[in-house]
């Protein structure tokens, strides 16, 4: 099995787990958001390293590193970042919007462009949810799960 197919399947499984098992406590929210951002960051980083154009390559690598850093912060520094629970929507939403825009300019296949548009829309939805529900961070895990499923399916379809 190729790397793209394996990566796509793992991404879909993690996305499904995020959507099927909702968040139970604020610590678990930070852990799941942290893990989601780390997986998302790794996916973006790998995509950036494989990109053809230098502008999108640099931007995707930076986005991947920033997502991984925030993921590690949410994962390991739960107590010190408890005030950021409401801001998680904005942080993750902004990362998704930038990733979606960058993906539109760097991906060549129609499936990849479509997945970039969906990620961009999910980022906008996530910021809108941040405005209305700062105290309900469960939505962030659901949207990140949906984005991971979208990216996983796009990887599977582009690997064939």
C-alpha positions in Angstrom: 0.0 0.0 0.0 1.4 3.4 -0.9 2.2 6.1 1.6 -0.7 8.3 0.3 -3.2 5.6 0.8 -2.0 4.7 4.3 -1.9 8.4 5.3 -5.4 8.9 3.9 -6.8 5.9 5.8 -5.2 7.0 9.1 -6.5 10.6 8.5 -10.0 9.3 7.9 -9.9 7.0 11.0 -8.7 9.9 13.3 -11.4 12.2 11.8 -14.1 9.6 12.4 -12.9 9.1 16.0 -13.1 12.8 16.6 -16.6 13.0 15.2 -18.0 9.8 16.8 -16.7 10.3 20.3 -17.6 13.8 21.5 -15.6 15.6 24.1 -16.2 14.8 27.8 -14.2 17.4 29.7 -12.1 20.5 29.1 -8.9 18.6 29.6 -10.0 16.1 27.0 -10.9 18.9 24.7 -7.4 20.3 24.8 -5.9 16.9 24.3 -8.1 16.1 21.3 -7.6 19.5 19.8 -3.9 19.2 20.4 -3.7 15.7 18.7 -5.9 17.0 15.9 -3.7 20.0 15.3 -0.6 17.8 15.4 -2.1 15.3 12.8 -3.3 18.3 10.7 0.1 20.0 11.0 1.9 16.8 10.0 -0.4 16.4 7.0 0.1 20.0 5.9 3.9 19.7 6.5 4.2 16.5 4.3 2.0 18.1 1.6 4.3 21.2 1.7 7.4 19.2 1.5 6.0 17.4 -1.6 4.7 20.6 -3.2 6.2 21.8 -6.6 6.0 25.6 -6.2 8.3 27.3 -3.8 5.8 29.9 -2.5 3.1 27.4 -1.6 5.8 25.0 -0.3 7.2 27.5 2.2 3.7 28.6 3.3 2.5 25.1 3.8 5.6 24.2 5.8 5.1 27.2 8.0 1.4 26.4 8.5 2.3 22.8 9.3 4.9 23.9 11.9 2.6 26.4 13.5 -0.2 23.9 13.7 2.1 21.3 15.3 3.4 23.9 17.8 -0.2 24.8 18.8 -1.1 21.1 19.0 1.8 20.4 21.3 0.8 23.4 23.5 -2.8 22.3 23.7 -1.7 18.7 24.4 0.9 19.2 27.1 0.1 22.6 28.7 -3.6 22.1 29.4 -3.8 24.1 32.6 -1.8 27.0 31.3 -3.9 27.2 28.1 -7.3 26.9 29.7 -8.0 30.5 28.9 -7.5 29.7 25.3 -10.5 27.3 25.1 -12.6 29.9 23.4 -9.8 31.1 21.2 -9.2 27.6 19.9 -11.9 28.2 17.3 -10.1 31.3 16.0 -6.7 29.7 16.0 -7.7 26.5 14.3 -10.2 28.4 12.0 -7.4 30.8 10.9 -5.0 27.9 10.3 -7.7 26.1 8.2 -8.4 29.2 6.1 -4.8 29.8 5.3 -4.3 26.2 4.5 -7.4 26.2 2.2 -6.2 29.3 0.4 -2.7 27.9 0.0 -4.0 24.6 -1.2 -6.1 26.3 -3.9 -2.9 27.8 -5.4 -0.7 24.8 -5.0 -2.8 21.7 -5.7 -3.2 20.7 -9.3 -5.9 18.0 -9.3 -9.6 18.8 -9.1 -10.1 16.6 -6.1 -7.3 18.4 -4.2 -8.7 21.8 -5.2 -12.2 20.8 -4.0 -10.8 19.5 -0.7 -9.0 22.9 -0.3 -12.3 24.7 -0.8 -14.0 22.5 1.8 -11.2 23.1 4.3 -11.5 26.9 3.6 -15.2 26.7 4.2 -14.8 24.7 7.4 -12.3 27.3 8.7 -14.8 30.1 8.1 -17.5 28.0 9.8 -15.2 27.4 12.7 -14.6 31.1 13.2 -18.3 31.8 13.0 -18.9 29.1 15.7 -16.2 30.8 17.8 -18.3 34.0 17.7 -21.4 32.2 18.9 -20.2 29.5 21.2 -17.0 30.4 23.0 -18.0 28.0 25.8 -18.7 25.0 23.6 -15.4 23.8 22.2 -16.9 20.4 21.3 -17.6 21.9 17.8 -13.9 22.3 17.1 -13.2 18.6 17.4 -16.2 17.8 15.1 -15.0 20.3 12.5 -11.4 19.1 12.7 -12.7 15.6 12.3 -14.6 16.6 9.2 -11.6 18.3 7.8 -9.4 15.2 8.5 -12.0 13.0 6.7 -12.0 15.4 3.7 -8.2 15.5 3.5 -8.0 11.7 3.9 -10.5 11.1 1.1 -8.7 13.6 -1.1 -5.4 11.7 -0.4 -7.0 8.3 -1.2 -8.6 9.6 -4.5 -5.4 11.4 -5.6 -3.3 8.2 -4.9 -5.1 6.2 -7.5 
